[in-house]
Amino acid sequence: MTFPSFAVTTEPLALEQVVVHVETLGRQKGEGCGAVCTFLGVVRATHHHRTVRHLEYEAHAALALRAFEIIATEVAGQWPLATLAVHHRVGRIAIGEASVIVAAGSAHRDESFRVCRYGIERVKQIAPVWKHEFFDDGEDWVEGPIADPDDAELRRQALERACM
């Protein structure tokens, strides 16, 4: 079985495997892969001055994978020689563990940074993944994305953030 560019999994995330995958894909495009930029979302110990015990993520896996593919298609339209991978973990995640990886490869670092930032911005906007936070003094659900993937204004905002 080949390593996937997009995944929703209960298993701990494997940053190095994702990086190797993105670099391998990038070698086959244009000038090849000279840069891989990664975003690793990690569970922090506090949120809004509250002590976090752990998080639990839920997702509609099939739709989340489709959202990741939509993001990759958008990336290909803006940065045709770049590569992208998105892996999101679901289930119980402890402090210090990774919940999401976005990895972007390109011939040059500037483009890989932009693609990576665009990728995580769009994941937060359109991927059906929900976060349940557990604190010492209670719990909260963080409202998940409700955006239409075809919303051009949201895509523009993500692109603007990526290219700041």
Contacts in CASP RR format, 6 or more apart in sequence:
PFRMAT RR
TARGET T0000
AUTHOR 0000-0000-0000
METHOD contacts of the structure
MODEL  1
MTFPSFAVTTEPLALEQVVVHVETLGRQKGEGCGAVCTFLGVVRATHHHR
TVRHLEYEAHAALALRAFEIIATEVAGQWPLATLAVHHRVGRIAIGEASV
IVAAGSAHRDESFRVCRYGIERVKQIAPVWKHEFFDDGEDWVEGPIADPD
DAELRRQALERACM
3 17 0 8 1.000
3 20 0 8 1.000
3 21 0 8 1.000
4 85 0 8 1.000
4 87 0 8 1.000
5 21 0 8 1.000
5 22 0 8 1.000
5 25 0 8 1.000
5 68 0 8 1.000
5 72 0 8 1.000
5 83 0 8 1.000
5 84 0 8 1.000
5 85 0 8 1.000
5 86 0 8 1.000
6 65 0 8 1.000
6 68 0 8 1.000
6 69 0 8 1.000
6 72 0 8 1.000
6 85 0 8 1.000
6 86 0 8 1.000
6 87 0 8 1.000
7 65 0 8 1.000
7 86 0 8 1.000
7 87 0 8 1.000
7 88 0 8 1.000
8 59 0 8 1.000
8 61 0 8 1.000
8 64 0 8 1.000
8 65 0 8 1.000
8 87 0 8 1.000
8 88 0 8 1.000
8 89 0 8 1.000
8 90 0 8 1.000
8 129 0 8 1.000
9 87 0 8 1.000
9 88 0 8 1.000
9 89 0 8 1.000
9 90 0 8 1.000
10 89 0 8 1.000
10 90 0 8 1.000
10 91 0 8 1.000
11 89 0 8 1.000
12 89 0 8 1.000
12 97 0 8 1.000
12 98 0 8 1.000
13 40 0 8 1.000
13 87 0 8 1.000
13 89 0 8 1.000
13 98 0 8 1.000
13 99 0 8 1.000
13 100 0 8 1.000
13 101 0 8 1.000
14 87 0 8 1.000
15 38 0 8 1.000
15 40 0 8 1.000
15 98 0 8 1.000
15 101 0 8 1.000
15 103 0 8 1.000
18 38 0 8 1.000
18 85 0 8 1.000
18 87 0 8 1.000
18 101 0 8 1.000
18 103 0 8 1.000
19 36 0 8 1.000
19 38 0 8 1.000
19 103 0 8 1.000
21 85 0 8 1.000
21 103 0 8 1.000
22 33 0 8 1.000
22 36 0 8 1.000
22 83 0 8 1.000
22 84 0 8 1.000
22 85 0 8 1.000
22 103 0 8 1.000
22 104 0 8 1.000
22 105 0 8 1.000
23 33 0 8 1.000
23 36 0 8 1.000
23 105 0 8 1.000
25 33 0 8 1.000
25 83 0 8 1.000
25 105 0 8 1.000
26 32 0 8 1.000
26 33 0 8 1.000
26 81 0 8 1.000
26 83 0 8 1.000
26 105 0 8 1.000
26 106 0 8 1.000
27 33 0 8 1.000
29 81 0 8 1.000
29 82 0 8 1.000
29 83 0 8 1.000
30 81 0 8 1.000
30 107 0 8 1.000
31 81 0 8 1.000
31 107 0 8 1.000
32 81 0 8 1.000
32 107 0 8 1.000
33 83 0 8 1.000
33 105 0 8 1.000
33 106 0 8 1.000
33 107 0 8 1.000
34 105 0 8 1.000
34 106 0 8 1.000
34 107 0 8 1.000
34 108 0 8 1.000
34 109 0 8 1.000
34 112 0 8 1.000
35 105 0 8 1.000
35 106 0 8 1.000
35 107 0 8 1.000
35 108 0 8 1.000
35 109 0 8 1.000
35 111 0 8 1.000
35 112 0 8 1.000
36 103 0 8 1.000
36 104 0 8 1.000
36 105 0 8 1.000
36 112 0 8 1.000
37 103 0 8 1.000
37 104 0 8 1.000
37 105 0 8 1.000
37 109 0 8 1.000
37 112 0 8 1.000
37 113 0 8 1.000
37 115 0 8 1.000
37 116 0 8 1.000
38 101 0 8 1.000
38 102 0 8 1.000
38 103 0 8 1.000
38 104 0 8 1.000
38 116 0 8 1.000
39 100 0 8 1.000
39 101 0 8 1.000
39 102 0 8 1.000
39 103 0 8 1.000
39 116 0 8 1.000
39 117 0 8 1.000
39 119 0 8 1.000
39 120 0 8 1.000
40 98 0 8 1.000
40 100 0 8 1.000
40 101 0 8 1.000
41 98 0 8 1.000
41 99 0 8 1.000
41 100 0 8 1.000
41 101 0 8 1.000
42 96 0 8 1.000
42 97 0 8 1.000
42 98 0 8 1.000
42 99 0 8 1.000
43 52 0 8 1.000
43 54 0 8 1.000
43 55 0 8 1.000
43 93 0 8 1.000
43 94 0 8 1.000
43 95 0 8 1.000
43 96 0 8 1.000
43 97 0 8 1.000
43 98 0 8 1.000
43 99 0 8 1.000
44 52 0 8 1.000
44 95 0 8 1.000
44 96 0 8 1.000
45 51 0 8 1.000
45 52 0 8 1.000
45 95 0 8 1.000
45 96 0 8 1.000
46 52 0 8 1.000
47 133 0 8 1.000
47 135 0 8 1.000
50 135 0 8 1.000
50 136 0 8 1.000
50 137 0 8 1.000
51 135 0 8 1.000
51 136 0 8 1.000
51 137 0 8 1.000
52 95 0 8 1.000
52 133 0 8 1.000
52 134 0 8 1.000
52 135 0 8 1.000
53 95 0 8 1.000
53 134 0 8 1.000
53 135 0 8 1.000
53 136 0 8 1.000
54 92 0 8 1.000
54 93 0 8 1.000
54 94 0 8 1.000
54 95 0 8 1.000
54 134 0 8 1.000
55 92 0 8 1.000
55 93 0 8 1.000
55 99 0 8 1.000
55 131 0 8 1.000
55 132 0 8 1.000
55 133 0 8 1.000
55 134 0 8 1.000
56 91 0 8 1.000
56 92 0 8 1.000
56 93 0 8 1.000
56 131 0 8 1.000
56 132 0 8 1.000
56 134 0 8 1.000
57 88 0 8 1.000
57 89 0 8 1.000
57 90 0 8 1.000
57 91 0 8 1.000
57 93 0 8 1.000
57 99 0 8 1.000
57 129 0 8 1.000
57 130 0 8 1.000
57 131 0 8 1.000
57 132 0 8 1.000
58 90 0 8 1.000
58 91 0 8 1.000
58 129 0 8 1.000
58 130 0 8 1.000
58 132 0 8 1.000
59 88 0 8 1.000
59 90 0 8 1.000
59 127 0 8 1.000
59 128 0 8 1.000
59 129 0 8 1.000
59 130 0 8 1.000
60 128 0 8 1.000
61 90 0 8 1.000
63 128 0 8 1.000
64 88 0 8 1.000
64 127 0 8 1.000
64 128 0 8 1.000
64 129 0 8 1.000
67 122 0 8 1.000
67 123 0 8 1.000
67 126 0 8 1.000
67 127 0 8 1.000
67 128 0 8 1.000
67 149 0 8 1.000
68 86 0 8 1.000
68 123 0 8 1.000
68 127 0 8 1.000
70 122 0 8 1.000
70 126 0 8 1.000
70 149 0 8 1.000
71 84 0 8 1.000
71 86 0 8 1.000
71 118 0 8 1.000
71 119 0 8 1.000
71 122 0 8 1.000
71 123 0 8 1.000
71 126 0 8 1.000
72 84 0 8 1.000
72 86 0 8 1.000
74 118 0 8 1.000
74 122 0 8 1.000
74 155 0 8 1.000
75 82 0 8 1.000
75 84 0 8 1.000
75 104 0 8 1.000
75 115 0 8 1.000
75 118 0 8 1.000
75 119 0 8 1.000
76 82 0 8 1.000
78 118 0 8 1.000
78 159 0 8 1.000
79 106 0 8 1.000
79 111 0 8 1.000
79 114 0 8 1.000
79 115 0 8 1.000
81 106 0 8 1.000
81 107 0 8 1.000
81 111 0 8 1.000
82 104 0 8 1.000
82 105 0 8 1.000
82 106 0 8 1.000
82 111 0 8 1.000
82 112 0 8 1.000
82 115 0 8 1.000
83 104 0 8 1.000
83 105 0 8 1.000
83 106 0 8 1.000
84 102 0 8 1.000
84 103 0 8 1.000
84 104 0 8 1.000
84 105 0 8 1.000
84 115 0 8 1.000
84 119 0 8 1.000
85 101 0 8 1.000
85 102 0 8 1.000
85 103 0 8 1.000
85 104 0 8 1.000
86 100 0 8 1.000
86 101 0 8 1.000
86 102 0 8 1.000
86 103 0 8 1.000
86 119 0 8 1.000
86 123 0 8 1.000
87 100 0 8 1.000
87 101 0 8 1.000
88 99 0 8 1.000
88 100 0 8 1.000
88 101 0 8 1.000
88 123 0 8 1.000
88 127 0 8 1.000
88 129 0 8 1.000
89 97 0 8 1.000
89 98 0 8 1.000
89 99 0 8 1.000
89 100 0 8 1.000
90 129 0 8 1.000
93 99 0 8 1.000
99 131 0 8 1.000
100 120 0 8 1.000
100 123 0 8 1.000
102 116 0 8 1.000
102 119 0 8 1.000
102 120 0 8 1.000
102 123 0 8 1.000
103 116 0 8 1.000
104 111 0 8 1.000
104 112 0 8 1.000
104 113 0 8 1.000
104 114 0 8 1.000
104 115 0 8 1.000
104 116 0 8 1.000
104 119 0 8 1.000
105 111 0 8 1.000
105 112 0 8 1.000
105 115 0 8 1.000
106 112 0 8 1.000
106 115 0 8 1.000
114 162 0 8 1.000
114 163 0 8 1.000
115 162 0 8 1.000
117 161 0 8 1.000
117 162 0 8 1.000
118 158 0 8 1.000
118 159 0 8 1.000
118 161 0 8 1.000
118 162 0 8 1.000
119 158 0 8 1.000
119 162 0 8 1.000
121 157 0 8 1.000
121 158 0 8 1.000
121 161 0 8 1.000
121 162 0 8 1.000
122 155 0 8 1.000
122 158 0 8 1.000
123 129 0 8 1.000
124 145 0 8 1.000
125 145 0 8 1.000
125 147 0 8 1.000
125 154 0 8 1.000
125 158 0 8 1.000
126 145 0 8 1.000
126 147 0 8 1.000
126 148 0 8 1.000
126 149 0 8 1.000
126 154 0 8 1.000
127 145 0 8 1.000
128 144 0 8 1.000
128 145 0 8 1.000
129 144 0 8 1.000
129 145 0 8 1.000
130 141 0 8 1.000
130 142 0 8 1.000
130 143 0 8 1.000
130 144 0 8 1.000
131 141 0 8 1.000
131 142 0 8 1.000
131 144 0 8 1.000
132 139 0 8 1.000
132 140 0 8 1.000
132 141 0 8 1.000
132 142 0 8 1.000
133 139 0 8 1.000
133 140 0 8 1.000
133 141 0 8 1.000
133 142 0 8 1.000
147 154 0 8 1.000
148 154 0 8 1.000
END
